[in-house]
Amino acid sequence: MNSSEAAPWRLYILRTRSGALYTGITTDVVRRFLQHQSGKGARALRGKGPLELLFHCEAGDRSSASKLEYQVKQLRKSDKVRLVVHQPDSLTAWLEDLRGG
């Protein structure tokens, strides 16, 4: 696979056993989720399972995905819960609406 055929990046949100929400980005949500479940993913999630995948969406290239991840991580938990409930078709548009833009 060359760079023009690179898999699109995806943003995802997981819930830990205690109810905490974790946001990340990857090119393969299933692979990354399994890494997190097995304790080989992010250190912040080790020992926090079982984990539940609540949301994932396309996030463009690596740069766009990182920017979206930052924006979602800045949200209050209540807004992240609203995001999960709404499952918007466009995360970018949803974030703009949330900011009143």
Contacts in CASP RR format, 6 or more apart in sequence:
PFRMAT RR
TARGET T0000
AUTHOR 0000-0000-0000
METHOD contacts of the structure
MODEL  1
MNSSEAAPWRLYILRTRSGALYTGITTDVVRRFLQHQSGKGARALRGKGP
LELLFHCEAGDRSSASKLEYQVKQLRKSDKVRLVVHQPDSLTAWLEDLRG
G
1 7 0 8 1.000
6 27 0 8 1.000
6 61 0 8 1.000
7 27 0 8 1.000
7 28 0 8 1.000
8 27 0 8 1.000
8 58 0 8 1.000
8 59 0 8 1.000
8 60 0 8 1.000
8 61 0 8 1.000
9 25 0 8 1.000
9 26 0 8 1.000
9 27 0 8 1.000
9 58 0 8 1.000
9 59 0 8 1.000
9 60 0 8 1.000
9 61 0 8 1.000
9 62 0 8 1.000
9 64 0 8 1.000
9 65 0 8 1.000
10 25 0 8 1.000
10 26 0 8 1.000
10 27 0 8 1.000
10 29 0 8 1.000
10 56 0 8 1.000
10 57 0 8 1.000
10 58 0 8 1.000
10 59 0 8 1.000
10 65 0 8 1.000
11 23 0 8 1.000
11 24 0 8 1.000
11 25 0 8 1.000
11 56 0 8 1.000
11 57 0 8 1.000
11 59 0 8 1.000
11 65 0 8 1.000
11 68 0 8 1.000
11 69 0 8 1.000
11 72 0 8 1.000
11 91 0 8 1.000
12 23 0 8 1.000
12 24 0 8 1.000
12 25 0 8 1.000
12 26 0 8 1.000
12 29 0 8 1.000
12 32 0 8 1.000
12 33 0 8 1.000
12 53 0 8 1.000
12 55 0 8 1.000
12 56 0 8 1.000
13 21 0 8 1.000
13 22 0 8 1.000
13 23 0 8 1.000
13 24 0 8 1.000
13 53 0 8 1.000
13 54 0 8 1.000
13 55 0 8 1.000
13 56 0 8 1.000
13 72 0 8 1.000
13 80 0 8 1.000
13 83 0 8 1.000
13 84 0 8 1.000
14 21 0 8 1.000
14 22 0 8 1.000
14 33 0 8 1.000
14 36 0 8 1.000
14 45 0 8 1.000
14 51 0 8 1.000
14 52 0 8 1.000
14 53 0 8 1.000
14 54 0 8 1.000
15 21 0 8 1.000
15 22 0 8 1.000
15 51 0 8 1.000
15 52 0 8 1.000
15 54 0 8 1.000
16 22 0 8 1.000
16 45 0 8 1.000
16 48 0 8 1.000
16 49 0 8 1.000
16 51 0 8 1.000
17 48 0 8 1.000
17 49 0 8 1.000
17 50 0 8 1.000
17 51 0 8 1.000
18 48 0 8 1.000
20 48 0 8 1.000
21 54 0 8 1.000
21 77 0 8 1.000
21 80 0 8 1.000
21 81 0 8 1.000
22 36 0 8 1.000
22 42 0 8 1.000
22 44 0 8 1.000
22 45 0 8 1.000
22 51 0 8 1.000
23 69 0 8 1.000
23 72 0 8 1.000
23 73 0 8 1.000
23 80 0 8 1.000
24 32 0 8 1.000
24 42 0 8 1.000
24 69 0 8 1.000
25 59 0 8 1.000
25 65 0 8 1.000
25 66 0 8 1.000
25 68 0 8 1.000
25 69 0 8 1.000
26 32 0 8 1.000
29 53 0 8 1.000
29 56 0 8 1.000
32 41 0 8 1.000
33 51 0 8 1.000
33 53 0 8 1.000
35 41 0 8 1.000
36 42 0 8 1.000
36 45 0 8 1.000
36 51 0 8 1.000
37 49 0 8 1.000
37 50 0 8 1.000
37 51 0 8 1.000
39 45 0 8 1.000
39 46 0 8 1.000
39 47 0 8 1.000
45 51 0 8 1.000
54 84 0 8 1.000
55 83 0 8 1.000
55 84 0 8 1.000
55 87 0 8 1.000
57 88 0 8 1.000
57 91 0 8 1.000
59 65 0 8 1.000
59 68 0 8 1.000
59 69 0 8 1.000
59 91 0 8 1.000
68 91 0 8 1.000
68 92 0 8 1.000
68 95 0 8 1.000
71 95 0 8 1.000
72 80 0 8 1.000
72 83 0 8 1.000
72 91 0 8 1.000
72 95 0 8 1.000
75 83 0 8 1.000
75 98 0 8 1.000
79 98 0 8 1.000
82 98 0 8 1.000
83 91 0 8 1.000
83 94 0 8 1.000
86 94 0 8 1.000
88 94 0 8 1.000
END
